Amino acid sequence: MGSLSLTKRTLITVTVMLIIFLGLAGIALDRAFVSSAQSSQKNELVAQVYALLSAIELDADGQVMIPGQLPESRLSSPASRLYALILDPKMNTLWRSDSSLGLEFNDLLFMRPGESSFFQVGDEFEGDFYYSFGIAWEMENAPDQRLTLIIINESQKYLQVIRSYRKELAFWLGLAAGLLLIIQIMSLRWSLIPLKKVTEELDSIERGQQKKITGEYPVEIDQLSRRINLFIENERLNLIRYRNSLGDLAHSLKTPLAVVRNGLNRQPHQDHSLFKHMDRMQSIIEYQLNRAAPTGLTTFYTPLDICVIATKIGFSLDKVYADKHISMEWDLDDAAVFYGDQDDLYEMLGNIMDNAFKWCRGRVVCRIRTLSLDEERRAGVTIRIEDDGTGILQDQRDIVLKRGGRVDEKALGQGIGLCIANEIIQKYRGSLHIFQSSLGGAGIGIEFPSISEEAR
């Protein structure tokens, strides 16, 4: 769920809410209609009882007679599914309609005069409806005759009405849900337009096309954009201070370095190895000056051939450490490329490989492999540099990655090589880890992950 976009989160939430709301509304409307349909059934049966009551007569012996035609023609038709019965207090059938001939009915109730009962037998949507009504018929020269009039109606017609209503209800609720979803999607897209514009402006800032967010946005996003602008401005000022300090330091070192070089030139016996180190110092100063120069941060770089640059660094270090007679072994993938600044690549590989040459006994191995070559992702790369030296203990690995951290305090250097390399690697979203080499010494692993087109 954490990787879902705001649009998907909102659509899922709205869809679930619509399902719940319309589901509950559908249930409520269905129950209301069913209740209304049952009430309509009851009213219809009550009307049938009163119509039947107006048509019957009792003779002197208490027998039910129908002088004329029944008010409801269906009671005379066997296929009408409407039936009528008249019972005495002993539940004897005094009269039954022609439609009920040959049928047996259960659940018949005798009602006292003035009492009535309406119920459905069996399943709620398939059981027959019964309505019973008790009367007291006045007789001449005899006690009142108590009778119960019962009207029975089968539920087929009622069931058809319910099914028809449910189909129509489902259709309209589905149509309403579809329209509401379309409206919600349109509303959501309109509401998220400011966020999309902010994202586009941030992309432009990342590419160096603009310096801050300049668009006008709603109050909620405007507060965020102003804070982002403040953050960008503070970062820009910090970067300027960093560049200025770095430039001042580099410029300060150039002058004494030139004085030392001139002094060595005047010596009758010149040590050429010192000139090599001074050239190295000069290149480092130039590199730091270039880093201090204002440049725009961008995620788009020309791919660099890592294998070629690593080979050049290896040949140079082989000359610097010629007295150690180091065996340099290569395991390279010619398709491996690095998307970044060439000076950063030289600085990163130079520091790591220099450490390997410095601490090895006689063997250094460099392995370079490509990650993910599919078309939808920019290929990543892994680099492993191993030596056969003394290695780096587990509890010392975090120390050597800190600025100024060294395992051997007596060794030459300032202990910032791996720290600088790690900073460069992190700048390009990569990672560095230290492991025990199969040669017995230290191993440095670097990984620049594959990046999808959307993440660039």
C-alpha positions as CSV (number, residue, x, y, z in Angstrom):
1,M,0.0,0.0,0.0
2,G,2.9,2.3,0.6
3,S,3.8,2.4,-3.1
4,L,0.3,3.3,-4.3
5,S,-0.2,6.8,-5.8
6,L,-2.6,9.3,-4.3
7,T,-4.9,8.8,-7.2
8,K,-5.1,5.1,-6.8
9,R,-5.5,5.4,-3.0
10,T,-8.4,7.9,-3.4
11,L,-10.1,5.8,-6.1
12,I,-9.8,2.6,-4.0
13,T,-11.2,4.5,-1.0
14,V,-14.1,6.1,-3.0
15,T,-14.9,2.7,-4.7
16,V,-15.1,1.0,-1.3
17,M,-17.2,3.8,0.1
18,L,-19.6,3.7,-2.9
19,I,-19.9,-0.1,-2.6
20,I,-20.7,0.2,1.1
21,F,-23.1,3.2,0.7
22,L,-24.9,1.9,-2.3
23,G,-25.1,-1.6,-0.9
24,L,-26.7,-0.3,2.3
25,A,-29.0,2.0,0.3
26,G,-29.9,-1.0,-1.9
27,I,-30.7,-3.1,1.1
28,A,-32.8,-0.4,2.7
29,L,-34.7,0.3,-0.5
30,D,-35.3,-3.4,-1.1
31,R,-36.6,-3.9,2.4
32,A,-38.8,-0.9,2.2
33,F,-40.3,-2.1,-1.1
34,V,-40.8,-5.7,0.2
35,S,-42.6,-4.3,3.2
36,S,-44.7,-2.1,1.0
37,A,-45.5,-5.1,-1.3
38,Q,-46.5,-7.2,1.7
39,S,-48.7,-4.3,2.9
40,S,-50.3,-4.1,-0.5
41,Q,-50.9,-7.9,-0.4
42,K,-52.6,-7.5,2.9
43,N,-54.8,-4.6,1.7
44,E,-55.8,-6.7,-1.3
45,L,-56.8,-9.7,0.8
46,V,-58.7,-7.4,3.3
47,A,-60.6,-6.0,0.3
48,Q,-61.3,-9.6,-0.9
49,V,-62.7,-10.6,2.6
50,Y,-65.0,-7.6,2.7
51,A,-66.2,-8.3,-0.8
52,L,-66.9,-11.9,0.1
53,L,-68.6,-10.9,3.3
54,S,-71.0,-8.7,1.3
55,A,-71.9,-11.5,-1.0
56,I,-72.6,-14.4,1.4
57,E,-75.7,-15.2,3.4
58,L,-76.6,-17.8,6.0
59,D,-79.8,-19.9,6.0
60,A,-81.7,-20.9,9.2
61,D,-79.5,-23.9,9.6
62,G,-76.4,-21.8,9.5
63,Q,-75.3,-23.0,6.1
64,V,-73.4,-20.5,3.9
65,M,-75.1,-19.5,0.6
66,I,-74.0,-17.4,-2.3
67,P,-77.2,-16.0,-3.8
68,G,-75.6,-14.5,-6.9
69,Q,-72.2,-14.4,-8.6
70,L,-69.1,-13.9,-6.5
71,P,-67.6,-10.4,-6.6
72,E,-64.2,-11.7,-7.5
73,S,-64.2,-13.9,-10.6
74,R,-60.9,-15.5,-9.7
75,L,-62.5,-17.4,-6.9
76,S,-64.4,-19.3,-9.5
77,S,-61.4,-20.3,-11.6
78,P,-59.2,-23.2,-10.5
79,A,-56.1,-21.7,-12.0
80,S,-56.4,-18.3,-10.4
81,R,-54.2,-19.0,-7.4
82,L,-56.7,-17.1,-5.2
83,Y,-58.7,-19.2,-2.7
84,A,-61.4,-18.5,-0.1
85,L,-62.8,-20.6,2.8
86,I,-65.3,-20.1,5.6
87,L,-64.8,-22.1,8.8
88,D,-67.0,-22.6,11.9
89,P,-65.6,-22.7,15.4
90,K,-64.9,-26.4,15.1
91,M,-62.7,-25.7,12.0
92,N,-65.2,-27.4,9.8
93,T,-65.3,-25.9,6.3
94,L,-68.7,-24.4,5.7
95,W,-67.9,-23.1,2.3
96,R,-64.9,-23.0,-0.1
97,S,-64.4,-21.3,-3.4
98,D,-64.4,-23.3,-6.6
99,S,-60.7,-22.3,-7.1
100,S,-59.8,-24.3,-4.0
101,L,-61.5,-27.5,-4.9
102,G,-59.2,-30.5,-4.4
103,L,-56.6,-28.6,-2.4
104,E,-55.7,-29.0,1.2
105,F,-54.6,-26.1,3.3
106,N,-52.6,-26.1,6.5
107,D,-52.0,-23.4,9.1
108,L,-55.7,-22.4,9.1
109,L,-56.6,-20.3,12.1
110,F,-60.1,-19.6,13.7
111,M,-60.4,-16.0,14.7
112,R,-62.7,-14.5,17.3
113,P,-65.2,-11.9,16.0
114,G,-63.4,-8.7,15.1
115,E,-59.9,-10.3,15.1
116,S,-57.8,-10.7,12.1
117,S,-54.5,-12.3,11.1
118,F,-52.1,-11.8,8.2
119,F,-49.1,-14.0,7.7
120,Q,-47.0,-15.7,5.1
121,V,-46.4,-19.5,5.2
122,G,-42.9,-20.8,4.4
123,D,-40.2,-18.8,2.7
124,E,-40.4,-15.0,2.7
125,F,-40.5,-14.7,-1.0
126,E,-42.2,-18.0,-2.0
127,G,-44.7,-18.7,0.7
128,D,-48.5,-18.1,0.3
129,F,-50.2,-15.2,2.0
130,Y,-53.1,-16.0,4.5
131,Y,-55.6,-13.5,5.8
132,S,-58.1,-14.6,8.4
133,F,-61.0,-12.5,9.7
134,G,-63.5,-13.4,12.5
135,I,-67.2,-12.4,12.4
136,A,-70.3,-13.0,14.5
137,W,-73.4,-13.5,12.2
138,E,-76.7,-12.6,13.9
139,M,-79.3,-15.4,13.5
140,E,-83.1,-15.1,14.1
141,N,-84.3,-17.2,17.0
142,A,-80.8,-18.6,17.5
143,P,-77.4,-17.7,18.9
144,D,-75.0,-15.7,16.8
145,Q,-73.1,-17.8,14.3
146,R,-69.3,-17.4,14.7
147,L,-67.4,-17.6,11.4
148,T,-63.9,-17.2,10.1
149,L,-63.3,-15.9,6.6
150,I,-60.0,-16.9,5.1
151,I,-58.5,-15.6,1.9
152,I,-55.3,-17.3,0.5
153,N,-53.2,-15.9,-2.3
154,E,-50.2,-17.6,-3.8
155,S,-47.0,-15.6,-4.1
156,Q,-46.1,-16.0,-7.7
157,K,-47.3,-12.6,-8.8
158,Y,-45.8,-11.0,-5.6
159,L,-42.5,-12.7,-6.4
160,Q,-42.5,-11.5,-10.0
161,V,-43.0,-7.9,-8.7
162,I,-40.1,-8.3,-6.3
163,R,-37.8,-9.7,-8.9
164,S,-38.7,-7.0,-11.4
165,Y,-38.1,-4.3,-8.8
166,R,-34.7,-5.8,-7.8
167,K,-33.5,-5.9,-11.4
168,E,-34.5,-2.3,-11.9
169,L,-32.9,-1.3,-8.6
170,A,-29.7,-3.0,-9.4
171,F,-29.6,-1.3,-12.8
172,W,-30.1,2.2,-11.4
173,L,-27.8,1.7,-8.5
174,G,-25.1,0.4,-10.9
175,L,-25.6,3.3,-13.2
176,A,-25.4,5.7,-10.2
177,A,-22.2,4.1,-9.1
178,G,-20.7,4.3,-12.5
179,L,-21.6,8.0,-12.9
180,L,-20.3,8.8,-9.4
181,L,-17.0,7.1,-10.1
182,I,-16.6,9.0,-13.4
183,I,-17.4,12.3,-11.6
184,Q,-15.0,11.4,-8.8
185,I,-12.2,10.6,-11.3
186,M,-12.7,13.9,-13.1
187,S,-12.9,15.7,-9.7
188,L,-9.8,13.9,-8.5
189,R,-7.8,14.8,-11.6
190,W,-8.9,18.4,-11.4
191,S,-7.9,18.5,-7.7
192,L,-4.5,16.9,-8.3
193,I,-3.5,19.3,-11.1
194,P,-1.7,21.6,-8.7
195,L,0.3,18.7,-7.4
196,K,1.2,17.6,-10.9
197,K,2.4,21.2,-11.6
198,V,4.5,21.2,-8.5
199,T,6.1,17.9,-9.5
200,E,6.9,19.4,-12.9
201,E,8.5,22.4,-11.3
202,L,10.6,20.2,-9.0
203,D,11.8,18.3,-12.1
204,S,12.8,21.5,-13.7
205,I,14.6,22.5,-10.6
206,E,16.4,19.2,-10.5
207,R,17.5,19.6,-14.1
208,G,18.7,23.2,-13.4
209,Q,16.1,24.8,-15.6
210,Q,14.7,27.0,-12.8
211,K,15.9,27.9,-9.3
212,K,12.7,27.7,-7.3
213,I,8.9,27.0,-7.4
214,T,7.2,30.0,-9.0
215,G,3.6,28.9,-9.7
216,E,0.5,30.0,-7.8
217,Y,-1.2,27.2,-5.9
218,P,-4.0,26.6,-3.5
219,V,-3.4,27.5,0.2
220,E,-2.6,23.9,1.2
221,I,0.1,23.5,-1.4
222,D,1.3,27.1,-1.3
223,Q,2.5,26.6,2.2
224,L,4.4,23.5,1.1
225,S,5.9,25.2,-2.0
226,R,7.1,28.2,0.2
227,R,8.9,25.8,2.6
228,I,10.5,23.9,-0.3
229,N,11.7,27.2,-1.8
230,L,13.2,28.1,1.6
231,F,14.8,24.7,1.9
232,I,16.3,25.1,-1.7
233,E,17.6,28.5,-0.9
234,N,19.3,27.3,2.3
235,E,20.8,24.4,0.5
236,R,22.0,26.8,-2.3
237,L,23.6,29.1,0.3
238,N,25.3,26.1,2.1
239,L,26.6,24.9,-1.3
240,I,28.0,28.3,-2.1
241,R,29.7,28.4,1.3
242,Y,31.1,24.9,0.7
243,R,32.4,25.8,-2.7
244,N,33.9,29.0,-1.5
245,S,35.7,27.3,1.4
246,L,36.9,24.5,-0.9
247,G,38.1,27.0,-3.5
248,D,39.9,29.1,-0.9
249,L,41.7,26.0,0.4
250,A,42.7,24.9,-3.0
251,H,44.0,28.3,-3.9
252,S,45.9,28.5,-0.6
253,L,47.6,25.3,-1.4
254,K,48.6,26.2,-4.9
255,T,51.0,29.0,-3.9
256,P,53.1,27.0,-1.4
257,L,53.1,24.1,-3.8
258,A,54.5,26.3,-6.5
259,V,57.2,27.6,-4.0
260,V,58.2,24.0,-3.1
261,R,58.4,23.1,-6.8
262,N,60.6,26.1,-7.6
263,G,62.8,25.2,-4.6
264,L,63.3,21.6,-5.8
265,N,64.1,22.9,-9.3
266,R,67.1,24.8,-7.8
267,Q,68.5,21.7,-6.1
268,P,71.5,20.2,-7.8
269,H,70.3,16.6,-7.2
270,Q,66.6,16.5,-7.9
271,D,64.5,13.6,-6.6
272,H,62.1,12.9,-9.5
273,S,59.8,10.8,-7.3
274,L,59.0,14.0,-5.4
275,F,57.9,15.7,-8.7
276,K,55.5,12.8,-9.3
277,H,53.9,13.3,-5.9
278,M,53.7,17.0,-6.6
279,D,52.1,16.4,-9.9
280,R,49.6,14.2,-8.1
281,M,48.9,16.9,-5.6
282,Q,48.5,19.4,-8.4
283,S,45.9,17.2,-10.1
284,I,44.1,16.8,-6.8
285,I,43.9,20.6,-6.3
286,E,42.7,21.1,-9.9
287,Y,40.0,18.5,-9.3
288,Q,38.9,20.1,-6.1
289,L,38.8,23.4,-7.8
290,N,36.6,22.0,-10.5
291,R,34.3,20.5,-7.8
292,A,34.1,24.0,-6.2
293,A,33.1,25.6,-9.5
294,P,29.4,26.2,-9.8
295,T,27.7,23.5,-11.7
296,G,24.0,22.5,-12.2
297,L,22.9,19.2,-10.7
298,T,21.4,16.9,-13.4
299,T,20.4,13.3,-13.6
300,F,21.3,13.1,-17.3
301,Y,24.9,12.1,-18.1
302,T,26.8,10.7,-21.1
303,P,27.6,7.0,-20.3
304,L,31.2,6.4,-19.5
305,D,33.1,3.1,-20.2
306,I,34.1,2.0,-16.7
307,C,36.4,-0.7,-17.9
308,V,38.6,1.7,-19.9
309,I,38.9,4.1,-17.0
310,A,39.5,1.4,-14.4
311,T,42.3,0.0,-16.7
312,K,43.9,3.4,-17.0
313,I,43.9,3.8,-13.3
314,G,45.3,0.3,-12.8
315,F,48.2,1.0,-15.2
316,S,49.1,4.3,-13.5
317,L,49.0,2.7,-10.0
318,D,51.2,-0.2,-11.3
319,K,53.9,2.4,-12.1
320,V,53.5,4.2,-8.8
321,Y,53.9,0.9,-6.9
322,A,56.3,-0.7,-9.3
323,D,58.6,-1.8,-6.4
324,K,55.9,-4.1,-5.0
325,H,55.6,-6.1,-8.3
326,I,51.8,-6.3,-8.0
327,S,49.9,-8.8,-10.1
328,M,46.7,-7.0,-11.3
329,E,43.9,-9.3,-12.5
330,W,40.9,-8.1,-14.5
331,D,37.4,-9.6,-14.8
332,L,35.6,-7.0,-16.9
333,D,32.2,-6.7,-18.6
334,D,32.7,-4.5,-21.7
335,A,29.1,-3.5,-21.7
336,A,29.4,-1.9,-18.2
337,V,28.9,1.9,-18.2
338,F,28.7,4.6,-15.6
339,Y,26.2,7.5,-15.9
340,G,28.0,10.4,-14.2
341,D,30.8,12.9,-14.2
342,Q,34.2,11.5,-15.4
343,D,36.2,13.3,-12.7
344,D,33.9,11.7,-10.1
345,L,34.5,8.3,-11.6
346,Y,38.3,8.8,-11.6
347,E,38.3,10.0,-8.0
348,M,36.1,7.2,-6.7
349,L,38.0,4.3,-8.5
350,G,41.3,6.0,-7.9
351,N,40.9,6.2,-4.1
352,I,39.6,2.6,-3.8
353,M,42.2,1.0,-6.1
354,D,45.0,3.1,-4.6
355,N,44.1,1.6,-1.2
356,A,44.1,-1.9,-2.7
357,F,47.6,-1.4,-4.2
358,K,48.8,0.2,-1.0
359,W,47.7,-2.6,1.4
360,C,48.1,-5.7,-0.8
361,R,50.9,-8.2,-0.7
362,G,51.1,-8.8,-4.4
363,R,47.7,-9.4,-5.9
364,V,44.7,-7.1,-6.8
365,V,41.6,-8.2,-8.6
366,C,39.0,-5.9,-10.2
367,R,35.6,-7.3,-11.3
368,I,33.0,-5.2,-13.1
369,R,29.6,-6.5,-14.0
370,T,26.4,-5.0,-15.6
371,L,23.0,-5.1,-13.9
372,S,19.7,-5.3,-15.8
373,L,19.9,-4.7,-19.6
374,D,16.1,-4.5,-20.3
375,E,14.9,-1.6,-22.3
376,E,12.7,-0.1,-19.6
377,R,15.6,0.5,-17.1
378,R,18.9,2.2,-17.3
379,A,21.5,-0.4,-16.6
380,G,23.3,-0.5,-13.3
381,V,26.7,-1.8,-12.5
382,T,28.6,-3.6,-9.8
383,I,32.3,-3.2,-9.1
384,R,34.4,-5.4,-6.8
385,I,38.0,-4.6,-5.9
386,E,39.9,-7.2,-3.8
387,D,43.4,-7.6,-2.5
388,D,45.5,-10.2,-0.6
389,G,46.5,-7.8,2.2
390,T,45.7,-7.9,5.9
391,G,42.1,-7.0,5.3
392,I,39.7,-4.9,7.4
393,L,38.1,-6.3,10.6
394,Q,34.4,-6.3,11.0
395,D,34.4,-3.7,13.8
396,Q,36.8,-1.4,11.8
397,R,34.7,-1.2,8.6
398,D,32.5,1.7,9.8
399,I,35.6,3.6,11.0
400,V,37.4,3.6,7.6
401,L,34.3,5.0,5.9
402,K,34.4,8.1,8.2
403,R,36.4,11.2,7.3
404,G,39.8,10.8,8.9
405,G,39.2,7.2,9.9
406,R,42.3,4.9,9.6
407,V,43.1,1.4,10.7
408,D,46.8,2.1,10.8
409,E,47.6,5.5,12.3
410,K,51.3,5.2,11.3
411,A,50.5,4.9,7.6
412,L,50.8,7.8,5.3
413,G,47.6,9.7,4.3
414,Q,44.8,11.5,5.9
415,G,42.2,8.7,5.9
416,I,39.7,10.4,3.7
417,G,40.0,8.3,0.5
418,L,37.2,5.8,1.2
419,C,35.1,8.6,2.7
420,I,35.3,10.7,-0.5
421,A,34.6,7.6,-2.6
422,N,31.6,6.7,-0.5
423,E,30.3,10.3,-0.8
424,I,30.6,10.2,-4.6
425,I,28.8,6.8,-4.7
426,Q,25.9,8.0,-2.5
427,K,25.6,11.1,-4.8
428,Y,24.7,8.7,-7.6
429,R,22.3,6.6,-5.5
430,G,24.8,3.8,-5.2
431,S,26.1,1.9,-2.2
432,L,29.5,0.7,-0.9
433,H,30.2,-2.2,1.4
434,I,33.4,-3.8,2.7
435,F,33.8,-7.6,2.8
436,Q,36.4,-10.3,3.4
437,S,38.1,-10.9,0.1
438,S,38.5,-14.5,-1.3
439,L,42.3,-13.5,-1.6
440,G,42.5,-13.1,2.1
441,G,42.5,-9.3,2.3
442,A,39.9,-6.6,2.0
443,G,37.2,-6.4,-0.6
444,I,35.3,-3.3,-1.6
445,G,31.9,-3.7,-3.3
446,I,30.2,-0.9,-5.2
447,E,26.7,-1.1,-6.7
448,F,24.9,1.5,-8.8
449,P,21.3,0.1,-9.1
450,S,19.3,-0.1,-12.3
451,I,17.1,3.0,-12.6
452,S,13.7,3.0,-14.4
453,E,12.8,5.7,-16.8
454,E,10.3,7.2,-14.3
455,A,12.8,7.4,-11.5
456,R,15.4,9.4,-13.5
